[in-house]
């Protein structure tokens, strides 16, 4: 199955303790319908108060999102170390001030991908490594713990996912932030009270990357940061939108606030051609688009 993660950024990320634990959902190959998956509760972060503690979050994937994930079986097969997607193009450093900038209206990020569960790594890294607070990072631990952090220095929002396809969405503004998995809000917290900003320069790394997070790509010492996964969807907007509710139509379709929308490809493509926005994604080190990730990638 595929997951979509959505991000919304706010300028003031007040610390929130967000550890969540969700039982694994059925894998594609299991004889269980996606719409009949288990319903469970998870321990979430400190709600909107940012004071810590825990809240019970019911988790049952949106049937609409599950159906959409089922329609998207392909992806960029990043099955070997150093295969990844560079949203800044064929460059080790990124100075793209249209992506890496301040977001006075907040930021929304959605990523659709398939994950094998074999290991962990960086799902997405946006911003410049020029000091604390200027980078937004989505990462996965080998046990499936999804972590969303930044921009800013607040505690990460976390939620445990299964090895399958997902849609992950992260929303951040000055006042609030929220993490959605498969159309369900699984974590939230207050912002830091300042405009969220993705830094760039003077060196510009990591820039805007799916699958790896370092400025230099060839060093084997960076291998733990690389993620074995297959992205098939990416949408970034310079408006936080709603941090309370999830709307798949807004996620899927270009908006007036869209900075970059990437969705699907052909097996003959050597770049990830944009649907809308700034530019195509650069496919690094031989990654290929496959029509069926489960059958042709892993």
PyMOL commands that set and color helices and strands:
alter all, ss='L'
color gray80, all
select helices_A, chain A and resi 34-36+63-71+220-225+248-252+293-296
alter helices_A, ss='H'
color red, helices_A
select strands_A, chain A and resi 3-10+12-13+40-43+56-59+75-77+84-86+102-103+107-115+121-128+135-140+145-149+157-160+165-173+176-181+184-192+196-197+206-210+229-237+258-263+271-272+274-277+281-284+288-290
alter strands_A, ss='S'
color yellow, strands_A
deselect
rebuild
show_as cartoon
